[in-house]
C-alpha cells in the first residue's frame, strides 16, 4: 500500500510540475513570488544597514563626498545618465585634474518596461549631455555591448565611485557582476532606486551570491513618506 501511495505521489508531482512552472511564468504570479522572496529581506537589510539618513539626493552626495574625503583623484562611473544631472554634480564638486568621469547609457531610454513606465522612458533620443569638462566622457550603447571591452584596460587603482541609476534589475545585475570583482576596500556604490527592491536591491543580493563582498552602509535617502529611495555602501 505504501509503495502504491509513493508511486501515486510521484506521478502527481510529475504532472503538477509543468503546471506550476507555467503558472510561475505568468507575470502576475512571478511578481508575487518575487515579492515574497525579496520583500522581507529588503526590510531586514534596511534595519541592519541603516547608514546616515539624508533628506534628498544632493544631501546624500554631499555627505558621501565630505565623509569620504573625495576631493582626491577618483574614477566616477555612472550607469544610467539620462540628461547628466548627477555626473555634473560630481564634476563640479571634484576638481582634481587627475579624476575621470565616465557615463554609460544607450540614451534611448529604458530597454524594457519598468513598473508602470513603458519601454523608452528617459530617452534623450540619442543625444549625449553636453559637458565641457575634458575629464568626462560618455560610452553610448547597451551595457552588455560596451562595458566588457571598456573594462579590459582599466586597473581601478584610484578611489572608485560607482553610481547605479539604470533602474532595471537586469541592467543593474549585469553591471554589478562585472564591476564587483574589480572593486577594492574604500570604494563606494550608490544605488539610485534601491527602494525598488525587486530591481536594484535584488540585483545586489543576487550579484553578491556570485561575488561575496563585505560592505558597510554609508547613507540613505528617505523620502517624506518614509520610503527609502537611495542607498550608498562602502566596500570593507
MARKOL-513445 format. One record per residue (C-alpha): y, x, z; residue number from 0. Coordinates in Angstrom, 2 decimals, padded with zeros to 5 digits, m for minus. Example, Ala and Ser with C-alpha at 12.3 -4.5 7.8 and 13.67 -1.06 7.14 Angstrom:
<pt <m004.50; 012.30; 007.80>; 0>
<pt <m001.06; 013.67; 007.14>; 1>
This chain:
<pt <000.00; 000.00; 000.00>; 0>
<pt <002.37; 002.84; 000.94>; 1>
<pt <001.69; 004.60; m002.38>; 2>
<pt <002.42; 001.35; m004.22>; 3>
<pt <005.75; 000.91; m002.39>; 4>
<pt <006.69; 004.53; m003.07>; 5>
<pt <005.88; 004.14; m006.74>; 6>
<pt <007.91; 000.92; m006.91>; 7>
<pt <010.88; 002.58; m005.21>; 8>
<pt <010.81; 005.44; m007.68>; 9>
<pt <010.66; 003.01; m010.57>; 10>
<pt <013.63; 001.05; m009.24>; 11>
<pt <015.56; 004.27; m008.69>; 12>
<pt <014.89; 005.45; m012.22>; 13>
<pt <016.02; 002.09; m013.59>; 14>
<pt <019.10; 001.93; m011.37>; 15>
<pt <020.33; 005.48; m012.04>; 16>
<pt <021.57; 004.85; m015.61>; 17>
<pt <023.24; 001.62; m014.49>; 18>
<pt <025.01; 003.34; m011.60>; 19>
<pt <026.14; 006.11; m013.93>; 20>
<pt <027.58; 003.55; m016.37>; 21>
<pt <029.38; 001.80; m013.51>; 22>
<pt <030.82; 005.12; m012.31>; 23>
<pt <032.08; 005.82; m015.83>; 24>
<pt <034.23; 002.67; m015.67>; 25>
<pt <037.79; 003.89; m014.90>; 26>
<pt <038.35; 001.45; m012.02>; 27>
<pt <035.06; 002.31; m010.31>; 28>
<pt <035.52; 006.07; m010.82>; 29>
<pt <039.05; 005.88; m009.45>; 30>
<pt <037.91; 004.08; m006.31>; 31>
<pt <035.14; 006.63; m005.80>; 32>
<pt <037.66; 009.48; m006.05>; 33>
<pt <039.95; 007.79; m003.52>; 34>
<pt <037.04; 007.58; m001.07>; 35>
<pt <036.18; 011.25; m001.57>; 36>
<pt <039.65; 012.84; m001.61>; 37>
<pt <041.87; 010.43; 000.34>; 38>
<pt <040.62; 011.25; 003.87>; 39>
<pt <040.54; 014.97; 003.06>; 40>
<pt <044.15; 014.87; 001.86>; 41>
<pt <045.36; 013.19; 005.05>; 42>
<pt <043.41; 015.67; 007.18>; 43>
<pt <044.87; 018.56; 005.14>; 44>
<pt <048.40; 017.47; 005.99>; 45>
<pt <047.54; 017.26; 009.69>; 46>
<pt <046.01; 020.73; 009.76>; 47>
<pt <048.59; 022.36; 007.44>; 48>
<pt <051.96; 020.78; 008.23>; 49>
<pt <054.33; 023.65; 007.45>; 50>
<pt <058.09; 023.19; 007.78>; 51>
<pt <059.33; 019.72; 006.81>; 52>
<pt <062.27; 019.71; 004.40>; 53>
<pt <064.25; 016.73; 003.04>; 54>
<pt <064.18; 017.45; m000.69>; 55>
<pt <063.13; 019.84; m003.45>; 56>
<pt <066.14; 022.13; m003.25>; 57>
<pt <065.87; 022.42; 000.53>; 58>
<pt <062.21; 023.40; 000.16>; 59>
<pt <063.07; 026.03; m002.45>; 60>
<pt <065.86; 027.43; m000.28>; 61>
<pt <063.63; 027.57; 002.79>; 62>
<pt <060.91; 029.44; 000.87>; 63>
<pt <063.43; 031.83; m000.64>; 64>
<pt <065.10; 032.71; 002.67>; 65>
<pt <061.99; 032.80; 004.85>; 66>
<pt <060.03; 034.98; 002.42>; 67>
<pt <062.95; 037.24; 001.51>; 68>
<pt <062.68; 036.54; m002.20>; 69>
<pt <065.79; 038.41; m003.30>; 70>
<pt <063.37; 041.21; m004.26>; 71>
<pt <061.72; 041.72; m007.68>; 72>
<pt <059.46; 038.71; m008.28>; 73>
<pt <057.33; 037.19; m011.01>; 74>
<pt <058.03; 033.47; m011.16>; 75>
<pt <055.54; 031.42; m013.19>; 76>
<pt <056.25; 027.76; m013.78>; 77>
<pt <053.72; 025.35; m015.28>; 78>
<pt <055.41; 022.18; m016.43>; 79>
<pt <059.03; 023.00; m017.27>; 80>
<pt <060.45; 019.82; m018.83>; 81>
<pt <064.24; 020.40; m019.01>; 82>
<pt <064.16; 023.50; m016.84>; 83>
<pt <065.97; 022.45; m013.64>; 84>
<pt <063.55; 024.26; m011.29>; 85>
<pt <063.35; 027.51; m013.23>; 86>
<pt <067.16; 027.57; m013.46>; 87>
<pt <067.40; 027.23; m009.67>; 88>
<pt <065.21; 030.30; m009.17>; 89>
<pt <067.05; 032.25; m011.85>; 90>
<pt <070.38; 031.61; m010.17>; 91>
<pt <069.07; 032.39; m006.70>; 92>
<pt <067.15; 035.59; m007.52>; 93>
<pt <069.47; 038.03; m009.29>; 94>
<pt <067.27; 041.11; m009.17>; 95>
<pt <067.24; 042.71; m012.66>; 96>
<pt <063.51; 043.51; m012.46>; 97>
<pt <062.45; 039.93; m011.78>; 98>
<pt <060.74; 037.99; m014.54>; 99>
<pt <060.59; 034.22; m015.03>; 100>
<pt <058.12; 032.54; m017.37>; 101>
<pt <057.88; 028.83; m018.08>; 102>
<pt <054.75; 027.32; m019.63>; 103>
<pt <054.92; 023.92; m021.33>; 104>
<pt <054.00; 022.19; m024.58>; 105>
<pt <057.38; 020.38; m024.44>; 106>
<pt <055.72; 017.32; m025.97>; 107>
<pt <055.24; 015.52; m022.64>; 108>
<pt <052.09; 014.54; m020.79>; 109>
<pt <048.98; 015.12; m022.93>; 110>
<pt <047.31; 012.12; m021.27>; 111>
<pt <048.21; 009.13; m019.14>; 112>
<pt <049.21; 009.93; m015.54>; 113>
<pt <049.14; 006.91; m013.24>; 114>
<pt <051.45; 004.36; m014.83>; 115>
<pt <053.13; 006.98; m017.01>; 116>
<pt <051.88; 006.98; m020.61>; 117>
<pt <050.99; 009.99; m022.71>; 118>
<pt <054.16; 011.71; m023.94>; 119>
<pt <056.23; 011.07; m020.82>; 120>
<pt <058.57; 014.01; m020.04>; 121>
<pt <058.69; 015.05; m023.69>; 122>
<pt <061.66; 017.10; m024.87>; 123>
<pt <060.42; 016.64; m028.45>; 124>
<pt <059.51; 020.30; m028.66>; 125>
<pt <062.90; 021.57; m027.51>; 126>
<pt <062.78; 024.57; m025.14>; 127>
<pt <065.52; 024.77; m022.45>; 128>
<pt <068.48; 026.92; m023.42>; 129>
<pt <068.62; 029.73; m020.85>; 130>
<pt <070.86; 032.73; m021.47>; 131>
<pt <069.25; 034.95; m018.82>; 132>
<pt <067.16; 037.60; m020.62>; 133>
<pt <064.79; 037.80; m017.65>; 134>
<pt <063.50; 034.33; m018.56>; 135>
<pt <061.09; 033.40; m021.35>; 136>
<pt <059.03; 030.36; m022.30>; 137>
<pt <055.45; 030.08; m023.54>; 138>
<pt <055.11; 026.99; m025.70>; 139>
<pt <051.77; 025.24; m026.07>; 140>
<pt <048.91; 023.81; m024.04>; 141>
<pt <047.86; 025.94; m021.08>; 142>
<pt <044.31; 026.38; m022.32>; 143>
<pt <045.64; 027.86; m025.55>; 144>
<pt <048.38; 030.08; m024.15>; 145>
<pt <047.56; 031.17; m020.59>; 146>
<pt <044.33; 033.19; m021.12>; 147>
<pt <045.89; 035.57; m023.66>; 148>
<pt <049.11; 035.82; m021.68>; 149>
<pt <047.21; 036.91; m018.57>; 150>
<pt <045.34; 039.74; m020.29>; 151>
<pt <048.14; 042.30; m019.96>; 152>
<pt <049.54; 041.17; m016.58>; 153>
<pt <048.98; 043.09; m013.36>; 154>
<pt <050.63; 040.82; m010.73>; 155>
<pt <051.94; 043.82; m008.77>; 156>
<pt <055.21; 042.12; m007.86>; 157>
<pt <055.56; 039.25; m005.43>; 158>
<pt <054.45; 036.20; m007.39>; 159>
<pt <055.65; 032.61; m007.14>; 160>
<pt <053.52; 030.03; m008.97>; 161>
<pt <055.23; 026.68; m009.44>; 162>
<pt <052.82; 023.89; m010.45>; 163>
<pt <054.53; 020.85; m011.95>; 164>
<pt <052.11; 019.75; m014.68>; 165>
<pt <051.22; 016.64; m012.61>; 166>
<pt <047.74; 016.18; m014.08>; 167>
<pt <044.51; 017.18; m012.34>; 168>
<pt <043.10; 018.77; m015.50>; 169>
<pt <046.20; 020.89; m016.21>; 170>
<pt <046.64; 021.98; m012.59>; 171>
<pt <042.96; 022.86; m012.18>; 172>
<pt <042.99; 024.94; m015.37>; 173>
<pt <045.94; 027.00; m014.14>; 174>
<pt <044.53; 027.49; m010.64>; 175>
<pt <041.14; 028.66; m011.89>; 176>
<pt <042.78; 031.37; m013.98>; 177>
<pt <045.57; 032.41; m011.63>; 178>
<pt <043.95; 032.26; m008.18>; 179>
<pt <041.71; 035.34; m008.70>; 180>
<pt <044.83; 037.39; m009.53>; 181>
<pt <046.99; 036.38; m006.58>; 182>
<pt <047.38; 038.61; m003.53>; 183>
<pt <048.50; 038.39; 000.06>; 184>
<pt <052.02; 037.00; 000.37>; 185>
<pt <052.11; 035.22; m002.99>; 186>
<pt <053.38; 031.63; m002.99>; 187>
<pt <052.09; 028.49; m004.74>; 188>
<pt <054.36; 025.44; m004.93>; 189>
<pt <052.86; 022.03; m005.79>; 190>
<pt <055.50; 019.61; m007.05>; 191>
<pt <053.37; 016.45; m006.84>; 192>
<pt <050.93; 017.28; m004.06>; 193>
<pt <051.15; 013.71; m002.80>; 194>
<pt <049.37; 012.63; m005.98>; 195>
<pt <046.21; 013.67; m004.20>; 196>
<pt <043.80; 012.79; m006.99>; 197>
<pt <045.62; 015.34; m009.13>; 198>
<pt <047.27; 018.39; m007.53>; 199>
<pt <045.58; 018.21; m004.12>; 200>
<pt <042.22; 017.53; m005.76>; 201>
<pt <042.77; 020.46; m008.14>; 202>
<pt <043.44; 022.80; m005.19>; 203>
<pt <040.30; 021.63; m003.38>; 204>
<pt <038.10; 021.99; m006.44>; 205>
<pt <039.57; 025.36; m007.50>; 206>
<pt <039.08; 026.88; m004.06>; 207>
<pt <035.41; 025.97; m004.20>; 208>
<pt <035.12; 028.41; m007.09>; 209>
<pt <037.65; 030.93; m005.70>; 210>
<pt <037.85; 030.62; m001.91>; 211>
<pt <041.19; 031.78; m000.54>; 212>
<pt <042.84; 031.83; 002.86>; 213>
<pt <046.34; 030.44; 002.98>; 214>
<pt <048.93; 029.06; 005.32>; 215>
<pt <051.29; 026.15; 004.68>; 216>
<pt <054.91; 027.23; 004.28>; 217>
<pt <056.71; 023.93; 003.89>; 218>
<pt <056.54; 020.40; 002.61>; 219>
<pt <058.96; 017.84; 001.27>; 220>
<pt <058.67; 014.44; 002.93>; 221>
<pt <060.50; 011.51; 001.36>; 222>
<pt <062.22; 008.81; 003.43>; 223>
<pt <059.07; 006.67; 003.26>; 224>
<pt <057.04; 009.48; 004.85>; 225>
<pt <055.28; 010.17; 001.55>; 226>
<pt <054.51; 013.87; 001.12>; 227>
<pt <055.58; 014.89; m002.35>; 228>
<pt <055.78; 018.71; m002.46>; 229>
<pt <053.87; 021.41; m000.63>; 230>
<pt <054.17; 025.21; m000.64>; 231>
<pt <051.37; 027.50; 000.52>; 232>
<pt <051.20; 031.28; 001.04>; 233>
<pt <048.15; 033.44; 000.36>; 234>
<pt <046.94; 035.20; 003.52>; 235>
